[in-house]
Amino acid sequence: MKNEDPILKEKGVLAGDAISRLSSIEDKNLKVIGGYLETVWRVKAIRAKNVPVDKIIENTKAIFSDDDFRLKDSLWIQHCSSSIRELIMDLNIPEDFICAYKNLPKPTQDDGSPFPVYYNIRQYEKFFHATSHFRSGSQLQLAREILGDPKIEIVDGEIFERITTQFLLELYDLFSQHCMKEKRPAK
């Protein structure tokens, strides 16, 4: 039996389990992602985005917590995917991240292979793109790769939420581990 963290248990997450629910990510951590990405956007001088990063993340979290909304909108996954993809869509990763934050890891490892976090972020972007454009074959292949589960047969709301949550945690970990003093506890 796994040791139980009383705070995580209260949120329905057992110690050692990956966080798979967007609602399990604290708002303060989502704000960290928003703040760092806003800076990347400003340094990159990306076209004027009408919606701040925080609002995109808040809206995504609200959709996952609103059963009525999801029942009324049969395309909620595609709409949500399109919004969350906006967080990184116009960025050259890792170049734009590193330009904004010099203390982030270099693009490649010593052996010349891509630094894993940047590769992962690109895979999430491809997944959100495939989802937004109804490319179910690509979406399914990417979902299997991202989650490391070749048995996934369909990307339903649960799978989509797991991937969205992992994506946001990947961004949070990148910024917290290399740009902040406070870090998320190890998984």
SULQUI-V911748 format. One record per helix or strand of 2 or more residues. SS is the DSSP state (alpha for helix, beta for strand). FROM is the first residue (numbers start at 0). TO is the last residue. If there is no record, write none. Layout:
SS_FROM_TO ; SS_FROM_TO
//
This chain:
alpha_5_9 ; alpha_21_23 ; alpha_26_43 ; alpha_52_64 ; alpha_66_71 ; alpha_75_84 ; alpha_94_99 ; alpha_115_131 ; alpha_135_146 ; alpha_156_178
//
